Amino acid sequence: MRIPLFESVLDFGGKTWWAPFITSKICGFVAKGERVLDIGAGGGWIGKRLHDSRGAKVTLLDVADMNRTNLPLKVYDGKHMPFPDSSFDNCLLLFVLHHCKDPLQVLAEATRVSAKRLIIFEDTFRNPFEKFLCGLNDWISNSPFFLANPFAMNMPFHYRSVPAWEDVFLKFSLKVTFKKETQHFITRHVLFILEKQA
């Protein structure tokens, strides 16, 4: 069940703050007209902004329909992405992997359907206290989407440190071509640009 007042607030915030903020960090890695799969797209605001600003051919993918745009959405089982190998130039995983029951399965599928690169933004930590802050921030920031059912959002809190993520990428033959860690309110974010190796 969607609550109209909160729908309006979320849509406004997603379009006017969240999407511009994240898109400004990643748009330089998406060439004009490229095929983009936004995995765990949520409201679809970031994909929509990439479509409008870069002419990207964006497809949204998520385990539930939370799409608030006119972009095409595929709902899937969270395991097997319904696309052939190398269907997209870029796959976006923007604050998604820590929500997945099996993040490595999702990463494997994203690697399979990507022809060029993966763009990953994640919450990260350097110590146990920062890991706790990741979970606290995640719960607070996602709860407005699920006021009617506060426990509907999958929250396994699968956060990793930057070195741990780099170990994972190595196992998937993904080369880190760009990495940037930033402080964001009470948490730390890391942006990885990963190129597929031949």
C-alpha positions in Angstrom: 0.0 0.0 0.0 1.3 3.4 -1.0 0.5 6.5 1.1 -0.2 9.5 -1.2 1.5 12.2 1.0 4.7 10.2 1.5 4.6 9.2 -2.2 4.8 12.9 -3.1 7.6 13.6 -0.6 9.6 10.6 -1.8 9.2 11.4 -5.4 10.2 15.0 -4.8 13.3 14.0 -2.8 14.3 11.3 -5.3 14.1 13.6 -8.3 15.4 16.8 -6.8 18.1 15.6 -4.4 19.1 12.0 -4.5 19.2 11.5 -8.3 21.1 14.7 -9.1 23.6 13.9 -6.3 24.4 10.4 -7.4 24.2 11.1 -11.1 26.8 13.8 -10.7 29.2 11.2 -9.3 28.7 8.6 -12.0 27.6 10.3 -15.3 31.2 10.8 -16.4 31.6 7.1 -16.7 28.6 6.6 -18.9 29.1 7.5 -22.6 26.3 9.1 -24.5 23.8 6.6 -25.8 25.1 3.6 -23.9 22.9 0.7 -22.7 22.5 0.8 -19.0 20.9 -1.7 -16.6 20.0 -0.1 -13.2 19.9 -3.0 -10.9 17.8 -2.5 -7.7 16.6 0.7 -9.3 14.0 1.6 -6.7 12.1 4.7 -7.8 14.1 4.8 -11.1 15.1 8.5 -10.6 18.8 7.9 -11.3 18.2 5.9 -14.4 15.8 8.6 -15.6 18.3 11.3 -15.1 21.0 9.3 -17.0 18.4 8.8 -19.8 17.7 12.5 -19.9 21.2 13.9 -19.5 23.3 11.3 -21.4 20.8 9.8 -23.8 21.4 6.5 -22.1 19.1 3.6 -23.0 18.2 2.6 -19.5 16.4 -0.5 -18.3 15.3 -0.7 -14.6 15.6 -4.0 -12.8 14.3 -4.8 -9.3 12.6 -7.4 -7.1 9.5 -5.3 -6.8 7.8 -2.5 -8.7 8.7 0.8 -7.1 9.2 2.6 -10.4 8.1 6.2 -10.4 9.3 6.9 -14.0 8.3 6.0 -17.5 11.4 3.9 -18.0 10.9 0.2 -18.7 11.1 -2.0 -15.6 11.7 -5.8 -15.3 10.8 -7.4 -12.0 13.0 -10.5 -11.3 13.6 -13.1 -8.6 16.8 -11.4 -7.2 18.9 -14.3 -8.5 18.7 -14.7 -12.3 18.6 -11.6 -14.5 16.4 -12.2 -17.5 18.9 -10.9 -20.1 21.4 -12.6 -22.4 25.2 -12.2 -21.8 26.7 -8.8 -22.5 23.3 -7.1 -23.0 24.3 -3.8 -21.5 27.4 -1.6 -21.6 27.0 -0.6 -18.0 25.4 -2.2 -15.0 24.6 0.0 -12.0 24.6 -1.3 -8.5 23.9 1.8 -6.4 23.6 1.0 -2.7 22.1 -2.3 -3.7 24.5 -5.2 -2.8 24.2 -4.9 0.9 20.4 -5.4 0.6 20.8 -8.6 -1.4 20.3 -12.0 0.3 23.2 -13.3 -1.9 25.2 -10.3 -3.0 27.8 -12.4 -4.8 25.1 -14.1 -6.9 23.8 -10.6 -7.9 27.4 -9.4 -8.7 28.0 -12.5 -10.8 24.8 -11.9 -12.8 25.6 -8.2 -13.2 29.1 -9.2 -14.5 27.5 -11.7 -17.0 25.0 -9.2 -18.5 27.5 -6.4 -18.7 29.6 -5.9 -21.8 32.0 -3.2 -20.5 31.7 -2.1 -16.9 30.0 -2.1 -13.5 29.4 1.0 -11.5 29.1 0.3 -7.8 28.3 2.6 -5.0 28.3 1.1 -1.5 28.2 2.0 2.2 31.5 1.0 3.7 33.3 1.0 7.0 36.7 0.9 8.7 35.7 -0.4 12.1 32.8 -2.0 14.0 31.3 1.3 15.0 31.2 2.6 11.4 29.6 -0.7 10.4 26.9 -0.1 13.0 26.3 3.4 11.6 25.9 1.9 8.2 23.0 -0.2 9.4 21.4 2.6 11.4 21.6 5.0 8.4 20.2 2.3 6.0 17.2 1.6 8.2 16.4 5.3 8.7 16.8 6.2 5.0 14.8 3.3 3.7 11.9 3.2 6.2 9.8 5.9 4.5 9.4 3.5 1.5 7.7 0.9 3.7 5.6 2.8 6.2 2.7 0.4 5.6 5.0 -2.6 6.2 8.3 -1.6 7.9 9.8 -5.0 7.6 9.3 -5.4 3.8 12.7 -4.0 2.9 15.4 -6.7 2.8 18.0 -5.7 5.4 20.7 -8.4 5.7 23.3 -5.6 6.3 25.9 -7.2 4.0 28.4 -4.4 4.3 32.1 -4.8 3.4 35.2 -2.8 3.9 37.0 -1.5 0.8 39.8 -4.1 0.9 37.1 -6.9 1.3 35.3 -5.6 -1.8 38.5 -5.4 -3.7 39.2 -9.1 -2.9 35.7 -10.0 -4.2 36.2 -8.1 -7.5 39.5 -9.8 -8.0 37.8 -13.2 -7.9 35.3 -12.0 -10.5 38.1 -10.8 -12.8 36.9 -7.2 -12.4 39.5 -4.5 -12.6 39.1 -1.4 -10.4 39.8 1.5 -12.7 38.5 4.2 -10.4 37.8 4.3 -6.6 36.7 7.1 -4.4 35.8 7.0 -0.7 33.7 9.9 0.7 32.1 10.8 4.1 28.4 11.1 3.8 26.6 12.4 7.0 27.1 9.6 9.5 28.4 7.0 7.0 31.2 6.4 4.5 30.5 5.7 0.8 32.8 4.2 -1.8 32.4 4.4 -5.6 34.0 1.7 -7.7 34.2 1.7 -11.4 35.0 -1.8 -12.6 36.0 -2.9 -16.1 35.5 -6.5 -17.3 38.6 -8.3 -18.2 38.9 -10.2 -21.5 
